[in-house]
Amino acid sequence: MAEFNFTKKELEALPAPAKRALYYDTKREGLGLLVRPTGHKSFFWRRRVNYDFKWITIGSFPDLSIDQARESADSYNKMAAEWKRNKYVGPDPFKTPDKFTLGDLFAKYYETLKTKGTSPQRGPATEKSLKDTKSWYDAHLAKWADRDLVWITVERVRELHTKITKENGPVIANRVMSLLRRCINWGTDNELWRGENPAEKVKWNYEKPRERFVQPGDEMKRLLEAIEKEKHTNWDLHDFLLLSLFCGQRKSNLLAMRWEQIKMSVTGEAEWDIPVTKNGKSQKVPLLPEALTVLQERKRRATKNSVWVFPSDKSNVGHIKDKKKSWKRLRESAGISDVHIHDLRRTLGSYMAGSNASLPIIGKALGHSSIASTQVYARLNLDPVRQAMSAAVSGMKKTLTA
């Protein structure tokens, strides 16, 4: 636990910890900041009142300023002082509702995901995200719908994780734990719940990272030839796949690309300014001449003005939302039926690794939030390892001639 005078600069500089970290403000009693491994930061008030610790979540930083958080802490300190002055007679002003169930919490959480999202930057959840969230809850957590959150202990959550792992596999078990953790954390952030989050203390199953990418040589040749043929049948698919290969970005960001996001840097080079990615942060993506050519040709072919690079009159969001069916047809014709769309993003990373690019550079190009996400590419190119080993062995052999 660390204590210091909260300033905007100090709080913005706090790193994402391996486990959640607590910091306290020296300028206001009880005011603290919780930093989660995701990097999310939220103010809270915590003090011992009438022999019990009371915890109230105030709000997220930087959405809430330090001055606003201090004002909230002042009000809670005043409530605690008044209750103490009354010798703790009367109702506990900090008491949580007598009964608040997981079902109550999930209903509010899901509605927020659907209408505005849990992050103002990212907005409402996608249809796929909502579908996955609902299916994981219905299949594995709905049986606890009428249980008070106090009943959901670490032991019970661990037992559930073990059970799902045995019956449905390690990946699904991890996804359910992630959902439960996010749901309860959201409840804490919105002052619906003030207790500990039992899902935070569950050790997740190991998940082997997917390493599939389009292989150099014949496989890449077949893919590019199949994409070229789409000029005669499906320009949207043709352009989307080439941009996937040349930009290395997520499908959701590519399909939601706006023309206004394509800009020229101060050095006169084209770049794509993505306002918000999966990790909740913005990203600038260099647009290589190959990618820029695709975009320029697409703009030239456009029959009407649209803010979207991939517009769609059939979509409720104004742009194309998926290319699953046409992608399935193309990959089967190219003989790469096991390649996913996301593997095209990984393909750019793998080719960068093959060119001896460093992991930090690959991670920055792909917009990874942690080096762990980029670590897979270290296994795709053994040349640097081979060179280092060769230099070491050469050093050993030189001792014979010394």
Summary of the structure (lengths in Angstrom):
residues: 402
radius of gyration: 26.0
end to end distance: 55.8
largest distance: 89.9
contacts: 1097
relative contact order: 0.07
helix: 52%
strand: 12%
